Amino acid sequence: MIFSINVQSPPYSTQASYTAYRFCKAVLAQGHQVHRIFFYQDGIYCATRLAAPPQDELNLYDKWQNLAKENEIELVVCIAAALRRGILNLEESIRYQKDAHNLAEGFTLGGLGQLIEAAVNSDRMVTFGN
């Protein structure tokens, strides 16, 4: 079965993002495929490269990146939600004349069309968060 995941909650304010991560791990362990993980609304905060959780706590930022790298999963961040909340890649920082960018490696900015495409090309779309 092919799954796509929609993460709508930030990494530490609720359990939704961590639950989404664990769901992905479980799905993959059972031999299923994760087509795409789409970060929307406050879920986009999972894609910042500037967060530094305490060393004795779970680093969910790294977990998402490692999961994607190990399993060749696309991590897409809603561009409208990201720009509104201050998450930019290099191109958008130049476009909006900002002096820095903070989109973590392995994440890409994309539009809601990619969320729809993921739903169309998956057997199940599972949403975590709001």
C-alpha positions in Angstrom: 0.0 0.0 0.0 1.2 3.5 -0.8 0.7 6.2 1.9 1.1 10.0 1.8 1.3 11.9 5.0 0.1 15.4 5.8 1.7 16.9 9.0 -0.1 20.0 10.2 1.3 20.5 13.8 4.6 21.8 15.0 7.3 19.4 16.2 7.0 19.9 20.0 3.8 21.7 20.9 1.7 18.6 20.3 2.3 14.9 19.8 1.0 15.0 16.2 4.3 15.4 14.4 6.0 12.7 16.4 3.0 10.4 15.9 3.2 11.1 12.2 6.9 10.2 12.2 6.2 6.9 14.2 3.4 6.1 11.8 5.8 6.4 8.9 8.3 4.2 10.5 5.6 1.6 11.3 4.2 1.7 7.7 7.7 1.2 6.2 8.5 -1.6 8.7 5.5 -3.4 7.4 6.7 -3.2 3.8 4.5 -0.4 2.7 5.6 2.7 0.8 5.5 6.4 1.8 5.1 8.5 -1.3 5.4 12.0 0.1 5.2 13.8 3.4 3.6 17.2 3.1 4.1 19.8 5.9 1.3 22.3 6.1 0.1 25.0 8.6 2.3 24.9 11.7 3.7 21.6 10.6 6.2 23.6 8.5 8.2 24.3 11.6 9.5 20.7 11.3 11.6 22.0 8.4 13.7 24.6 10.1 17.4 24.1 10.2 17.9 26.6 13.1 16.2 24.7 15.9 18.5 23.1 18.5 16.6 20.8 20.9 18.5 19.8 24.1 20.9 16.9 23.5 19.0 14.7 25.9 15.7 15.1 24.0 14.4 13.7 20.8 15.6 15.7 17.8 12.5 15.4 15.6 14.1 17.6 13.0 16.9 15.2 12.4 14.5 12.2 12.5 12.5 13.6 9.6 15.6 14.2 7.6 17.0 10.8 8.3 13.8 9.0 7.5 13.5 10.7 4.2 17.1 10.1 3.3 17.1 6.4 4.3 13.8 5.7 2.5 13.9 8.2 -0.4 10.8 10.0 0.7 10.0 13.5 -0.5 9.6 16.1 2.2 7.5 19.0 0.9 6.8 22.1 2.8 3.8 24.3 1.8 5.4 27.4 0.4 2.6 29.8 1.4 2.5 28.5 5.0 6.3 28.6 5.2 6.8 32.1 3.9 4.0 33.4 6.2 5.9 31.8 9.2 9.4 32.7 8.2 10.7 29.5 6.7 12.6 30.2 3.5 15.0 28.5 1.2 17.9 30.3 -0.5 15.8 31.3 -3.5 13.0 32.7 -1.5 15.4 34.6 0.8 16.9 36.3 -2.3 13.5 36.9 -3.8 12.2 38.6 -0.7 15.5 40.3 0.0 16.1 38.5 3.3 19.6 38.1 4.7 19.2 34.4 5.6 17.4 31.2 4.8 16.5 28.4 7.2 14.9 25.5 5.3 16.6 22.3 6.4 18.4 20.0 4.0 16.1 17.4 2.5 13.0 19.6 2.5 11.7 21.4 -0.5 9.1 24.2 -0.8 6.0 23.3 -2.9 2.4 24.1 -3.4 -0.9 22.6 -2.4 -0.9 20.9 -5.9 1.7 18.6 -4.6 -0.6 17.6 -1.7 -3.4 16.9 -4.1 -1.0 14.9 -6.4 0.2 12.9 -3.4 -3.4 12.0 -2.5 -4.2 11.0 -6.1 -1.1 8.8 -6.3 -1.5 7.1 -2.9 -3.9 4.5 -1.6 -4.2 6.5 1.7 -3.6 10.1 2.7 -3.2 10.3 6.5 -3.3 13.7 8.2 -1.8 14.4 11.6 -2.7 17.6 13.5 -5.4 20.1 13.2 
